[in-house]
């Protein structure tokens, strides 16, 4: 793809209409999953779905804030202004809530993966655990969300009185953004490693069942194995690799300039790439929710009922 076409694509992905589409799809998808889970009492009472419900709530809130961000940029042409005040920008919900929600979600994802790993490794211990653990964790995560939001609010008030754009990546200092991206990257990397561990444990159980018991392999094991393999792949491709690339981007560009006489007009703006990766950070947890929920045939059938008029009887 020519460099000019790539730059046009990156510019197009950073338009407010893309944020609006992303936010609406996140809210609609997470709400649908939540309703379908609550519709089936047996599923909604399972311990793992307390954590999933928590992720759904934070995903939906993030989607709503992204919709607000799109609305703000639709009706505020910041390129024609040079007097954007920091104290005015920080009152916009998306400035603080997008990074705080993304950080909290990156904490919830590895908690869900760890929950599944414990359930697979020690099923008896897992089902004897206090059912209120998930509620306690939800309370702790909510408290963390409040603390992170207040911290970002205080940190955001520091700095020049005027800012270039009312966008989280342009508003906060480089050190704050680096710390935020590190937390997000580390949380998603931890979830990838835990997902891979779950896949390995399930594969080991499948082999033991096949060789020791000489019994047919339960299709549910393979379905769960595929689900977590998809989780690991999605998170790796959408978050872990792009954020690592972002951290090395300036060094890579410096090396290309020195080695191949790279021209400035052929360098993609770092902030533009950062904004796209922030979109991936928002999208990945929603995709995780969808794949996680669809492993239940009742929810899968519910999705089919929403998107098609006729559903074949199972």
C-alpha positions in Angstrom: 0.0 0.0 0.0 1.5 3.4 -1.0 2.4 5.6 2.0 0.0 8.3 0.9 -2.9 5.8 0.9 -1.9 4.6 4.3 -1.9 8.1 5.7 -5.3 8.8 4.2 -6.6 5.6 5.8 -5.2 6.6 9.2 -6.8 10.0 8.9 -10.1 8.5 8.0 -10.0 6.1 11.0 -9.5 9.1 13.3 -12.7 10.9 12.1 -15.5 11.4 14.6 -17.9 9.2 12.6 -15.5 6.2 13.3 -15.7 7.0 17.1 -19.5 7.2 16.8 -19.8 3.9 15.1 -17.4 2.2 17.5 -19.2 3.6 20.6 -22.7 2.6 19.3 -21.5 -0.9 18.4 -19.9 -1.3 21.8 -23.1 -0.2 23.7 -25.4 -2.2 21.5 -23.3 -5.4 21.6 -22.6 -5.4 25.4 -26.3 -4.5 26.2 -27.4 -7.4 24.0 -25.1 -9.9 25.7 -26.1 -8.7 29.1 -29.8 -9.1 28.3 -29.3 -12.6 26.8 -27.3 -13.7 29.9 -30.0 -12.4 32.3 -32.7 -14.1 30.2 -31.2 -17.5 31.1 -31.2 -17.8 34.9 -29.0 -20.9 34.9 -26.2 -19.0 33.1 -26.6 -15.8 34.9 -26.1 -17.6 38.3 -22.7 -19.1 37.3 -19.8 -17.5 39.1 -17.9 -16.6 36.0 -20.7 -14.4 34.8 -20.4 -12.0 37.7 -17.1 -11.1 36.3 -18.4 -11.0 32.8 -21.3 -8.7 33.9 -18.7 -6.3 35.4 -16.8 -6.3 32.1 -20.0 -5.6 30.2 -20.9 -2.7 32.4 -17.4 -1.0 32.0 -17.5 -1.8 28.2 -20.9 -0.1 27.9 -19.8 3.0 29.9 -16.7 3.2 27.7 -18.9 3.0 24.6 -21.1 5.8 25.9 -18.1 8.0 26.6 -16.7 7.4 23.1 -20.1 8.4 21.7 -19.8 11.6 23.7 -16.3 12.2 22.3 -17.5 11.8 18.8 -20.4 14.2 19.5 -17.9 16.8 20.9 -15.6 16.6 17.9 -18.5 16.8 15.5 -19.5 20.1 16.8 -16.2 21.6 17.9 -13.6 22.3 15.2 -10.5 22.6 17.3 -8.2 23.1 14.3 -9.5 26.6 14.0 -9.0 27.5 17.6 -5.8 28.4 19.5 -7.3 29.2 22.9 -8.4 25.8 24.3 -8.2 26.1 28.1 -7.0 23.1 30.1 -9.6 23.8 32.9 -12.3 23.8 30.3 -11.1 20.6 28.5 -10.8 18.6 31.7 -14.5 19.1 32.3 -15.2 17.0 29.2 -16.0 13.5 30.4 -14.0 11.7 27.7 -10.7 13.3 28.8 -10.6 11.4 32.2 -13.0 8.6 31.7 -11.6 7.0 28.5 -8.2 6.3 30.0 -9.6 5.4 33.5 -12.1 2.9 32.0 -9.6 1.4 29.6 -7.2 0.9 32.6 -9.9 -0.7 34.7 -10.9 -3.0 31.9 -7.3 -4.1 31.5 -7.5 -5.2 35.1 -10.8 -7.0 34.7 -9.7 -9.1 31.7 -6.8 -10.9 33.5 -9.2 -11.5 36.5 -11.6 -13.3 34.2 -8.8 -15.3 32.6 -7.4 -16.2 36.1 -10.9 -17.2 37.2 -11.1 -19.7 34.3 -7.6 -21.0 34.9 -8.5 -21.8 38.6 -11.8 -23.4 37.4 -9.9 -25.7 35.0 -7.0 -26.5 37.3 -8.9 -27.0 40.5 -12.6 -27.4 39.7 -13.6 -28.8 43.1 -11.8 -26.0 45.0 -13.3 -23.4 42.5 -16.9 -24.5 43.0 -16.5 -24.5 46.8 -15.2 -20.9 46.8 -17.3 -18.2 48.4 -19.8 -17.0 45.8 -19.3 -13.5 47.1 -15.7 -13.3 45.9 -16.8 -11.9 42.5 -18.9 -9.2 44.3 -16.0 -8.3 46.5 -13.8 -8.1 43.4 -16.4 -5.9 41.6 -16.4 -3.5 44.6 -12.6 -3.4 44.6 -12.4 -2.7 40.8 -15.1 0.0 41.2 -13.0 1.6 44.0 -9.9 1.4 41.7 -11.9 3.1 38.9 -12.8 6.0 41.2 -9.1 6.3 42.5 -7.7 6.3 38.9 -10.3 8.8 37.7 -9.5 11.2 40.6 -5.8 10.8 40.0 -6.1 11.6 36.3 -8.2 14.6 37.2 -5.5 15.9 39.6 -2.7 15.1 37.1 -4.6 16.7 34.3 -4.8 20.0 36.0 -1.0 20.2 35.9 0.6 21.6 32.8 0.2 24.5 30.4 -3.0 26.6 30.6 -3.7 26.0 26.9 -3.9 22.7 25.0 -3.9 21.8 21.3 -6.9 19.4 21.4 -9.4 18.1 23.9 -8.4 14.5 23.4 -6.8 12.3 26.2 -3.7 11.6 24.2 -3.1 15.3 23.5 -4.2 16.5 26.9 -2.1 14.5 29.3 1.7 14.7 29.5 3.9 12.2 27.7 4.8 10.4 31.0 1.2 10.0 32.0 0.3 8.6 28.6 3.3 6.2 28.7 2.2 5.0 32.2 -1.4 4.5 31.0 -0.3 2.5 27.9 2.0 0.4 30.1 -0.8 -0.5 32.4 -3.1 -1.4 29.5 -0.4 -3.3 27.8 0.6 -5.2 30.9 -3.0 -6.1 31.8 -3.7 -7.4 28.3 -0.4 -9.3 28.2 -1.3 -11.0 31.5 -4.7 -12.0 30.1 -3.0 -13.4 27.0 -0.6 -15.5 29.1 -3.4 -16.8 31.3 -5.6 -17.6 28.2 -2.7 -19.6 26.8 -2.3 -21.4 30.1 -6.0 -22.3 30.1 -5.6 -23.7 26.5 -2.6 -25.8 27.6 -4.4 -27.2 30.7 -7.5 -28.1 28.7 -5.4 -29.7 26.0 -3.6 -31.7 28.6 -7.0 -32.8 30.1 -8.2 -33.8 26.6 -5.1 -36.0 26.0 -5.4 -37.6 29.5 -9.0 -38.4 28.8 -8.2 -39.9 25.4 -5.3 -42.0 26.5 -6.3 -43.0 30.0 -10.0 -43.4 29.9 -10.3 -44.3 26.1 -13.4 -42.2 26.1 -14.6 -39.9 23.3 -13.5 -36.3 23.7 -16.3 -34.1 25.0 -17.0 -31.4 22.3 -17.4 -28.8 25.0 -13.7 -29.1 25.9 -12.8 -28.3 22.3 -15.3 -25.4 22.2 -13.8 -23.9 25.4 -10.3 -24.4 24.1 -11.1 -22.6 20.8 -12.8 -19.8 22.7 -9.7 -19.0 24.8 -7.4 -19.4 21.8 -9.4 -16.8 20.1 -9.2 -14.5 23.1 -5.4 -14.8 23.2 -5.1 -14.2 19.5 -7.4 -11.2 19.5 -5.7 -9.5 22.5 -2.2 -10.2 21.1 -3.0 -8.8 17.7 -5.2 -5.8 18.7 -3.4 -4.7 21.9 -0.1 -6.3 22.9 1.7 -6.1 19.5 0.4 -2.6 18.5 1.3 -1.0 21.9 4.7 -2.6 21.8 5.1 -1.2 18.3 4.0 2.2 19.5 6.7 2.2 22.2 9.4 1.4 19.7 8.0 3.6 16.9 10.2 6.7 17.5 13.4 4.5 17.7 12.3 2.7 14.5 11.7 5.9 12.6 15.1 7.3 13.8 16.8 4.1 12.5 15.0 4.3 9.2 16.0 7.9 8.8 19.6 7.1 9.5 19.8 3.9 7.4 17.5 4.7 4.4 17.3 8.5 4.3 13.6 8.4 5.2 11.8 11.7 4.4 9.5 13.5 6.9 6.5 13.4 4.5 6.7 9.6 4.6 6.5 9.4 8.4 3.1 8.7 9.9 2.2 10.9 12.8 2.7 9.2 16.2 -0.4 10.8 17.7 -2.5 9.5 14.8 -1.3 5.9 15.3 -1.8 6.3 19.1 -5.5 7.3 18.6 -6.1 4.2 16.4 -4.5 1.9 19.0 -6.7 3.5 21.7 -9.7 2.5 19.5 -8.3 -1.1 19.5 -8.0 -0.9 23.3 -11.7 -0.1 23.5 -12.8 -2.6 20.9 -10.9 -5.7 22.1 -12.8 -6.2 25.4 -16.1 -6.1 23.6 -15.0 -8.8 21.2 -13.9 -10.8 24.2 -17.3 -10.5 25.7 -19.0 -11.6 22.4 -16.8 -14.7 22.0 -17.1 -15.6 25.7 -20.8 -15.4 25.7 -21.3 -17.3 22.4 -19.8 -20.4 23.8 -23.3 -21.0 25.3 -25.7 -22.3 22.6 -28.6 -20.4 24.2 -26.8 -17.1 23.8 -25.6 -18.1 20.3 -29.2 -18.8 19.4 -30.3 -15.5 20.9 -27.9 -13.7 18.6 -29.3 -15.6 15.6 -32.8 -14.6 16.6 -31.8 -11.0 16.7 -30.2 -11.0 13.3 -32.4 -13.4 11.4 -36.1 -13.9 11.1 -36.1 -17.7 11.1 -34.1 -19.8 13.5 -33.8 -23.5 13.0 -34.8 -25.5 16.0 -31.9 -27.0 17.9 
